Amino acid sequence: MTLAIRVLVGLVAGFALGLVCAGSSSSAASIAIGVLTPVGTIFVNLIRMTALPLVVSLLVASIGAVTASGELGRTGVRALVMSLVLLTTAAVGSLLIALPILAHLNIDPVAALALRTSATGATQGAATSAGAPSLAQWAVDLIPSNVFKAAADGAMLPVIVFAVLFGLALMRVTDARREAALRVVEAFAEAMQRLVGWVLELAPIGVFALAVPLASRLGLSAAGAILAYVGLVVALTVVAVGVLLYPLGILAGPMSASAFVAYCAPSQAIAFASRSSLAALPAMVQSAERAGLHPSASRVAIPLAMAVFHFGAAVAQTVGVVFLARLFGVVLSPAQMGSVVVAVVLASFAVPGIPGGSILAMVPVLAVAGLPIEGVGILLAVDTIPDMFRTTANLTGAMTLGAILPAPKP
């Protein structure tokens, strides 16, 4: 039985037990919830423990690798600009569409308040409802005076900004020292991914423990809300690919519409079935060669874009934030929405190459939005279908950049 199936079984079993506890006044139900709640908290703390070092190390390694790639030159800068524009457009569009749709979810406000209070504590819940900072204060807070204090305080966005700046600074370091620094960072990032893999092996237990109190407080409305989330994130991912990537690849690239579809289709089928962009890389390279693209597209641009440009993650993480805000009864202020978009765009460059990686990379985004990290467990449990579409979107984004980027000048 695969991990995805085991996690889904844990979610269903947790919901079933939670619904039984919701309709029972026996002491056994209270004891079960009391025992499972700290188990879920431990699982969430394990995710929280690994998320920040994982995201920071992957960001530095990804940006450092881009700046160290002399083969791309100005083409690399153009690819970075295009990536930022596409990710920002996808995140903003998903936010504007998801907000009114998910606002119609039937969530009991009293139950949502109880759920939020149990997850974050009364202090954080009060802080979440406090007045939003001004635009000037928001901009000032992006630059931490002490990055270690910001990390300790859970201020994720300033830490991410620091990681981006540090990665860019590596461009100004001599080649030998940059390569030595990147080797250390990449080794750290690889070790963190192994640690995350171990944590995910505990996901069936953690998801079960998180689902029981969730279902006991929200009842059947929680199950309906999760189904709505899955449907929305899949639909928006498909729309974003169809509206942004395909027109861009056809209009800005050398291929006709039918040729571009044929160019993407083989690797898309592999990515959809395997939920792994890496598994589809050989097919991506072959498609680029058959399409007559410059060798730099198949050898440099496409592999590099596949590693750092995660278009589908921008859609999925944004919808996930809006869904969890609705589930926990949190109203996002305009400043929080702006912070979410910035955090999503930056975090999408640091998605680990493992199933459910985009969900794990959401931890800093949820912290920026003031949402309980416990929501990651719920999204992770139902991520199999969204991940299939998200991985396909990530791959399509990489192939689109490979098709439209001009060949580097000799």
Beta strands, then each sheet from edge to edge (+ up, - down):
end
